[in-house]
Structure formats: C-alpha cells, structure tokens
Amino acid sequence: MNKTIAALDFGTNKIITVVAELNGSQRCDIAGTGIAMYDGYLDNNWINPDALVDAINKSVQEAENQAGCRIREIYVGVPAAFSRVYTVEPKVSIQGADPKVSPKDVADLFTKAANQLGDIRGTVIHRSPAWFVVDDGKKTIEPTGMRGYELKGLVSFVTAEDFFIRDVTERLKALDIYVDGFFSTPAGQAMLYISEDERDRKTVLVDMGYLVTEVMILEGDAITFMKAIPLGGGNIAADLAIGLNIPLTSAEEIKRNYVYGITAGQEEFVTTDVQGNAVTFKREEVEKVLEPRAEEICECVRDAIDSSGIKLGNWSAVYFTGGGMAINRGGREYLSAKINRTVRELPRKTVKMSSPAYSSALGLVDLVISTVKSSESSNGIGGFFRNLFGGN
C-alpha cells in the first residue's frame, strides 16, 4: 500500500514543503514541493513573525497542488539555530555466564545516557550513537553479539527549543494542519549525504544559508558538535547593496554570479542602481566589498571547528553546502583556503532539487521516512534515497 508523508523545512530565507510517496517496494518518489520566500530567523526568533503563517501556507499549498493531495498532517524539521547538541558517555555491565552484548544492553545504555543528561534546554528530538566500545576494544557502531563485560558508548542528543515547538505547532494548527513530529534537520542532512565510513573518521558539514551558517561535526551516527553562526549569504548581499549603492535584488544577483578565485575571469558586472539605471562595476570594485564579509564567515567556521574541543584527523573530510556560497564557482575552494582543509561538495542524491540550497530539505525527508519505516518494520529502510530513481 502506498503511503504519503509531508515534511516542512525552515531555511533562513525560504520555507520548503516536500510531499513524498512510498510504496511497498521501498521506493520513494517526490510527489510535490512548495517553496515560499520569507524573512527567516535570527537569534532564536522569527524576523517577521506576523508574515510567517502566510509563508507556511503558500509553501504548503504549492506542494499540495503539485502532489494533488490535501496536507492535514506534517513532520517539521528543526534547524540548528533552534537546536542544541548534548553528548554523554555512559557505560553498563554485560551480564551472563558467557556475556555478550544484547539489544537490551544497548537499550540500557541509552536509558543511562538519558539519565546522565540532567537539566537540559529544550525537548529531545533525536538521539544517536557516535560509537560503542566493549571492554577496551575498538570503537564500533554495531556492538550486538560482541563478548565482554562492559559496554561503553558516546551518545548524542539533539534538542529543540520549546519556543519553536510551541510556536510552529500553533501556526500550523491555524492552518488546520496537525504536527506528526519534530525532527532534527541537521541530523537528517548529515546521515543522508555523508557516508558511514567518513562519519566513522569524524566529518565536518558546513551549511551556509542566507542568514545562518551551520557547522556540524559528525561521528558514527551522531552529531557531536553543532554551532549556528548568525551570518550567511544574505550578509554578503547586504554589504554589496550598501557598498555599491544598489538595490538588494541587484546585490543578490551579483553575489550569485560572483566567482571566487584570482583566475575567475570576470571583468565586469552589469546591473541596475537604486534609480533603476544600468550601472557597471569592475570586478575589483565588487571584490573589495564582497570578500571581506565572505572571509569573516569562513573565519567564523574555522574558529567554530577549532573551539569545538573535538580533535579531527588529517583524514577527516569537510563538506560544504547551502545557498550562501556553495553554489558559487570557486566557493568551495575559497572556504578550503580559509580553514586550511580540503573541502568537498555533497554528493547529489536526486535529479530533482539537486542544488545545495535544498540539501537540508532532502535530508529531513530522508530522516522522516527512515524513522516512519523503521517504526513499521523491524528491518527499517535506512536511507530511502539510495533506491530513489534506481540510483545508489
């Protein structure tokens, strides 16, 4: 029997609704998407709360029209700006004459981890292991069946701000839409795009959006560090608007077309000024205004990684996504030079919505479907996009 789910992703300048259809063969198709631009959020609050319901409604209605269905229930993604990450290292004894790790031991470890959390801010919406160790053995993500006397682990908990949960629930209620659950958008994004092997070696994911840049460090199936930097591509565009005395729309066009690097080859940018007249800027004029802010954001990313307290190896990969800079030619190389690490682009998982600007929405949908299918079957589905459109 086919099943339809809807998910709502809050970006920093757009709201994306995705409707996905699942069938018995574990195949999933994107039936509809809706995108509505809005003013976003900053400092754990909405910039223009009065316009939020209309923006949500526009996004939902567009997805409904494409999918040909009415959305009455929806899963909501919680972005990093409204989230916190907590990690604990519990341990439990393994019982029995020939002690082996059982599913109950793993469950007991998670229970103990939750008890060790103590007073935390927000509501837990995601928990996952970074690693397990039996006695003094090697780290593993699957300890069941291993012999030993003690099971240890590093468990990560992602919480959502209670304000976000209450506020979004009420706004969707006003649209006669029930919230089926809240999910960690960063967790979904990380699990979808970063391979298990690379996560086991510790990996960094940087998502530069319009107003916020998210920095995550991943290990195993967990986010072990997360920071939301209140700067993004919109700040670059704003600097261009002010520095060149042009409308923000013209500044955003220049930002999107800007190529980072000394061999860029761009000589001039033609746009309109505040009076609507055509105006031309040399590359040097644009670079002088644009790159100081881009450099500041990259330095904030570097500082977040350095101050995380997590030691990365030379083999630890850094991935870059989001619409703030990752979509620009040379943007990935620019970040790489500023943080002194090789930076890669995320692999494309679908033909539809393949732009880095949509990676968080697709990650959210993947996490929702993985969780829904796992609750229906003991085998779960784990990463439905591996079978999407017959791809890997």
C-alpha positions as CSV (number, residue, x, y, z in Angstrom):
1,M,0.0,0.0,0.0
2,N,1.3,3.5,-0.9
3,K,1.9,5.9,1.9
4,T,2.2,9.7,1.6
5,I,4.1,11.9,4.0
6,A,4.8,15.6,4.1
7,A,7.7,17.5,5.7
8,L,8.3,21.1,6.4
9,D,11.8,22.6,6.3
10,F,12.5,26.1,7.7
11,G,15.5,27.6,5.9
12,T,16.9,31.1,6.7
13,N,15.1,32.7,3.7
14,K,12.7,30.1,2.4
15,I,10.3,27.5,3.6
16,I,10.2,24.2,1.7
17,T,7.3,21.7,1.9
18,V,8.0,18.3,0.4
19,V,5.4,15.6,-0.3
20,A,6.8,12.1,-0.8
21,E,5.1,8.9,-1.7
22,L,6.3,5.5,-0.6
23,N,5.2,2.1,-1.9
24,G,5.7,-1.5,-0.8
25,S,8.9,-1.9,-2.8
26,Q,10.6,0.7,-0.6
27,R,10.8,3.1,-3.5
28,C,10.1,6.7,-2.8
29,D,9.1,9.5,-5.2
30,I,8.9,13.2,-4.6
31,A,5.3,14.0,-5.5
32,G,5.3,17.7,-4.8
33,T,7.4,20.6,-3.5
34,G,6.4,24.0,-2.4
35,I,8.9,26.9,-1.8
36,A,8.0,30.2,-0.2
37,M,10.4,33.0,0.4
38,Y,10.2,34.7,3.8
39,D,12.3,36.9,6.2
40,G,13.7,33.9,8.1
41,Y,15.0,33.8,11.7
42,L,17.9,35.1,13.7
43,D,19.0,34.9,17.3
44,N,16.4,32.1,18.0
45,N,13.4,34.1,16.8
46,W,11.5,35.0,13.7
47,I,12.4,38.2,12.0
48,N,8.9,38.9,10.8
49,P,6.5,36.6,12.8
50,D,3.4,38.3,11.5
51,A,4.1,37.1,8.0
52,L,5.1,33.5,8.9
53,V,1.7,31.8,8.7
54,D,1.1,33.2,5.2
55,A,4.6,32.0,4.1
56,I,3.9,28.5,5.5
57,N,0.5,28.4,3.8
58,K,2.0,29.4,0.5
59,S,4.7,26.7,0.7
60,V,2.1,24.0,1.7
61,Q,-0.4,25.0,-1.0
62,E,2.2,24.8,-3.7
63,A,3.2,21.3,-2.6
64,E,-0.4,20.3,-2.4
65,N,-1.1,21.5,-5.9
66,Q,1.9,19.6,-7.3
67,A,1.1,16.4,-5.4
68,G,-2.7,16.6,-5.9
69,C,-3.4,16.0,-2.3
70,R,-4.5,17.8,0.9
71,I,-1.9,18.0,3.6
72,R,-3.5,17.6,7.0
73,E,-0.6,16.1,8.9
74,I,3.1,17.1,8.6
75,Y,6.5,16.5,10.0
76,V,8.5,19.5,10.9
77,G,12.3,20.0,10.7
78,V,14.1,21.9,13.5
79,P,17.1,23.9,12.2
80,A,20.4,24.3,14.0
81,A,19.5,27.8,15.2
82,F,16.7,26.3,17.3
83,S,18.6,23.3,18.4
84,R,21.3,22.2,20.8
85,V,23.6,19.1,21.0
86,Y,24.5,17.3,24.2
87,T,26.8,14.3,24.4
88,V,27.3,11.8,27.3
89,E,29.5,8.7,27.7
90,P,27.5,6.1,29.7
91,K,28.6,2.5,30.5
92,V,26.8,-0.6,31.6
93,S,27.8,-4.1,32.7
94,I,27.2,-7.0,30.5
95,Q,25.6,-9.9,32.4
96,G,25.6,-13.7,31.9
97,A,27.9,-16.7,32.2
98,D,29.1,-16.1,28.6
99,P,28.4,-12.3,28.4
100,K,27.6,-10.9,25.0
101,V,26.1,-7.5,24.1
102,S,22.4,-7.9,23.6
103,P,19.8,-5.4,22.3
104,K,18.7,-5.0,25.9
105,D,22.3,-3.9,26.9
106,V,22.2,-1.2,24.2
107,A,18.8,-0.1,25.3
108,D,20.0,0.1,28.9
109,L,23.0,2.2,27.7
110,F,20.7,4.7,26.1
111,T,18.5,4.8,29.2
112,K,21.5,5.5,31.3
113,A,22.7,8.2,28.8
114,A,19.3,9.9,29.1
115,N,19.5,9.8,32.9
116,Q,23.0,11.4,32.8
117,L,21.8,14.3,30.7
118,G,20.5,16.1,33.8
119,D,18.9,19.6,33.3
120,I,19.0,20.5,29.6
121,R,17.4,23.2,27.5
122,G,14.6,22.2,25.2
123,T,13.0,18.9,24.2
124,V,15.0,15.9,22.9
125,I,14.0,15.2,19.3
126,H,16.9,13.0,18.2
127,R,19.4,10.6,19.9
128,S,22.0,8.5,18.2
129,P,25.3,6.8,19.0
130,A,28.7,8.1,17.9
131,W,30.4,4.8,18.9
132,F,30.3,1.8,21.2
133,V,33.2,0.0,22.9
134,V,33.2,-3.4,24.5
135,D,35.7,-3.6,27.4
136,D,38.9,-1.9,25.9
137,G,38.3,-2.9,22.4
138,K,37.9,-0.8,19.2
139,K,35.1,1.6,18.5
140,T,32.2,0.2,16.6
141,I,28.7,1.3,15.6
142,E,27.2,-2.2,16.0
143,P,28.2,-4.0,19.2
144,T,25.4,-6.6,19.4
145,G,26.8,-10.1,19.8
146,M,30.3,-9.0,20.9
147,R,31.7,-10.7,24.0
148,G,32.8,-8.7,27.0
149,Y,32.0,-7.4,30.5
150,E,31.4,-3.7,29.9
151,L,29.7,-1.7,27.2
152,K,30.6,2.0,26.8
153,G,29.4,4.5,24.3
154,L,29.2,8.1,23.2
155,V,25.6,9.1,22.8
156,S,24.4,12.4,21.2
157,F,21.1,14.1,22.0
158,V,19.7,16.9,19.8
159,T,17.1,19.1,21.5
160,A,14.7,21.6,20.1
161,E,13.8,24.9,21.7
162,D,10.4,24.7,23.4
163,F,9.5,28.1,21.9
164,F,10.0,26.7,18.3
165,I,7.9,23.6,19.1
166,R,5.0,25.6,20.6
167,D,5.1,28.4,18.1
168,V,5.2,26.2,14.9
169,T,2.5,23.9,16.3
170,E,0.1,26.8,16.9
171,R,0.8,28.3,13.5
172,L,0.2,25.0,11.7
173,K,-2.9,24.5,13.8
174,A,-4.2,27.8,12.5
175,L,-4.0,26.2,9.0
176,D,-5.8,23.1,10.2
177,I,-2.6,21.0,9.9
178,Y,-1.5,18.6,12.7
179,V,2.2,18.2,13.5
180,D,3.1,14.5,13.4
181,G,6.5,15.1,14.9
182,F,9.6,17.3,15.1
183,F,12.9,16.1,13.6
184,S,16.4,17.4,13.6
185,T,17.1,18.8,10.1
186,P,20.9,18.8,10.6
187,A,20.8,15.1,11.7
188,G,18.9,14.1,8.6
189,Q,21.1,16.1,6.3
190,A,24.3,14.6,7.8
191,M,23.0,11.0,7.7
192,L,21.8,11.2,4.1
193,Y,24.8,12.8,2.5
194,I,27.8,11.7,4.5
195,S,28.8,8.0,4.2
196,E,29.2,5.8,7.2
197,D,32.9,5.3,6.6
198,E,33.6,9.0,6.5
199,R,31.4,9.7,9.6
200,D,33.4,7.0,11.5
201,R,36.5,9.0,10.8
202,K,34.8,12.2,12.0
203,T,33.5,14.6,9.4
204,V,32.6,18.3,9.3
205,L,29.5,19.6,7.5
206,V,29.2,23.3,6.8
207,D,25.8,24.6,5.6
208,M,26.0,28.3,4.7
209,G,22.4,29.6,4.3
210,Y,21.1,33.1,3.8
211,L,21.3,34.4,7.3
212,V,22.9,31.5,9.3
213,T,25.8,29.2,8.7
214,E,25.6,25.8,10.5
215,V,28.8,24.0,11.4
216,M,28.4,20.3,12.5
217,I,30.9,17.7,13.4
218,L,29.8,14.1,12.9
219,E,31.0,10.8,14.2
220,G,29.3,7.4,13.7
221,D,25.5,8.1,13.5
222,A,25.7,11.2,15.7
223,I,26.2,14.9,15.6
224,T,28.8,15.5,18.3
225,F,29.1,19.3,17.9
226,M,26.9,21.9,16.3
227,K,27.0,25.7,16.1
228,A,24.8,28.2,14.3
229,I,26.7,31.3,13.2
230,P,24.4,34.3,12.6
231,L,26.0,35.1,9.3
232,G,25.4,33.9,5.7
233,G,25.0,34.8,2.1
234,G,22.4,37.5,2.9
235,N,25.0,39.4,4.8
236,I,27.3,39.3,1.7
237,A,24.4,40.6,-0.4
238,A,23.6,43.4,2.1
239,D,27.2,44.6,2.1
240,L,27.1,44.8,-1.7
241,A,23.8,46.7,-1.6
242,I,25.3,49.3,0.8
243,G,28.8,49.4,-0.6
244,L,27.8,49.7,-4.2
245,N,24.6,51.7,-3.5
246,I,22.4,49.3,-5.4
247,P,19.1,47.6,-4.5
248,L,19.3,44.3,-2.6
249,T,17.9,42.4,-5.6
250,S,20.8,43.7,-7.7
251,A,23.3,42.8,-5.0
252,E,21.9,39.3,-4.7
253,E,22.3,38.8,-8.5
254,I,25.9,39.9,-8.3
255,K,26.5,37.6,-5.3
256,R,25.1,34.6,-7.1
257,N,27.2,35.2,-10.2
258,Y,30.4,36.0,-8.4
259,V,33.3,33.6,-9.0
260,Y,35.8,33.2,-6.2
261,G,39.5,33.0,-7.0
262,I,42.1,35.1,-8.8
263,T,41.6,33.2,-12.1
264,A,37.9,33.9,-12.1
265,G,37.9,35.8,-15.4
266,Q,35.1,38.1,-14.6
267,E,35.9,41.7,-15.6
268,E,32.6,43.5,-15.1
269,F,29.1,43.1,-13.5
270,V,26.2,44.9,-15.2
271,T,23.1,45.6,-13.0
272,T,20.7,48.4,-12.1
273,D,21.2,51.1,-9.4
274,V,18.6,52.4,-6.9
275,Q,17.2,54.7,-9.6
276,G,16.7,51.8,-12.0
277,N,19.5,52.9,-14.3
278,A,22.0,50.5,-15.8
279,V,25.3,50.5,-14.0
280,T,28.6,48.6,-14.4
281,F,31.1,47.6,-11.7
282,K,34.5,46.3,-12.3
283,R,35.5,43.0,-10.6
284,E,37.9,44.9,-8.3
285,E,35.1,47.1,-7.0
286,V,32.9,44.1,-6.2
287,E,35.7,42.1,-4.7
288,K,36.6,44.9,-2.4
289,V,33.1,44.9,-0.9
290,L,32.2,41.2,-1.1
291,E,35.2,39.3,0.0
292,P,35.8,40.9,3.5
293,R,32.4,39.5,4.6
294,A,33.0,36.1,2.9
295,E,36.3,35.9,4.6
296,E,34.7,36.8,8.0
297,I,32.2,34.0,7.7
298,C,34.9,31.5,6.7
299,E,37.0,32.5,9.7
300,C,34.0,32.0,11.9
301,V,33.7,28.5,10.5
302,R,37.3,27.8,11.2
303,D,37.0,29.2,14.8
304,A,33.9,27.0,15.4
305,I,35.8,23.9,14.4
306,D,38.9,24.8,16.4
307,S,36.9,25.7,19.5
308,S,34.7,22.5,19.3
309,G,37.1,20.6,21.5
310,I,37.0,17.7,19.0
311,K,40.3,16.6,17.5
312,L,40.0,16.0,13.8
313,G,42.4,13.8,11.9
314,N,44.1,14.7,8.6
315,W,41.7,12.2,7.0
316,S,38.6,14.0,8.4
317,A,36.6,15.3,5.5
318,V,34.9,18.7,5.3
319,Y,31.7,19.1,3.2
320,F,30.1,22.3,2.1
321,T,26.5,23.0,1.1
322,G,23.8,25.6,1.3
323,G,22.8,28.6,-1.0
324,G,25.1,31.1,0.7
325,M,28.4,30.3,-1.1
326,A,28.5,26.6,-2.0
327,I,26.5,27.3,-5.2
328,N,29.2,29.8,-6.4
329,R,32.0,28.7,-8.6
330,G,35.2,28.7,-6.5
331,G,33.2,29.0,-3.3
332,R,34.3,25.6,-2.0
333,E,38.0,26.3,-2.8
334,Y,37.7,29.7,-1.1
335,L,36.4,28.1,2.1
336,S,39.1,25.4,1.9
337,A,41.9,28.1,1.7
338,K,40.5,29.9,4.7
339,I,40.1,26.9,7.0
340,N,43.2,25.1,5.7
341,R,41.4,21.9,5.0
342,T,40.2,20.2,1.8
343,V,36.6,20.9,1.3
344,R,34.2,18.8,-0.8
345,E,30.8,19.2,-2.3
346,L,28.0,17.0,-1.1
347,P,27.1,14.1,-3.5
348,R,23.9,14.6,-5.4
349,K,21.2,12.2,-4.3
350,T,18.3,13.1,-6.7
351,V,17.8,14.7,-10.1
352,K,15.1,16.9,-8.6
353,M,16.2,19.5,-6.0
354,S,19.9,18.8,-6.6
355,S,21.1,22.3,-5.7
356,P,22.9,22.6,-2.4
357,A,20.2,25.0,-1.4
358,Y,17.8,22.1,-1.0
359,S,20.1,19.6,0.8
360,S,18.6,20.3,4.2
361,A,15.0,19.6,3.0
362,L,16.0,16.3,1.4
363,G,17.9,15.3,4.5
364,L,14.8,16.0,6.6
365,V,12.6,13.9,4.3
366,D,15.1,11.0,4.4
367,L,15.2,11.0,8.2
368,V,11.4,11.2,8.5
369,I,10.9,8.3,6.1
370,S,13.7,6.2,7.7
371,T,12.0,6.7,11.1
372,V,8.5,6.0,9.8
373,K,9.5,2.8,8.0
374,S,11.6,1.7,11.0
375,S,8.6,2.0,13.2
376,E,6.5,-0.1,10.8
377,S,9.2,-2.8,10.3
378,S,11.9,-4.2,12.5
379,N,14.2,-4.1,9.4
380,G,13.6,-0.4,8.7
381,I,14.6,1.2,5.4
382,G,17.7,3.3,6.2
383,G,18.3,5.9,3.5
384,F,15.5,5.6,1.0
385,F,17.3,7.9,-1.4
386,R,19.7,5.0,-2.2
387,N,16.8,3.5,-4.2
388,L,15.3,6.7,-5.5
389,F,15.1,6.7,-9.3
390,G,17.1,3.5,-9.3
391,G,20.2,5.3,-8.1
392,N,22.8,4.3,-5.4
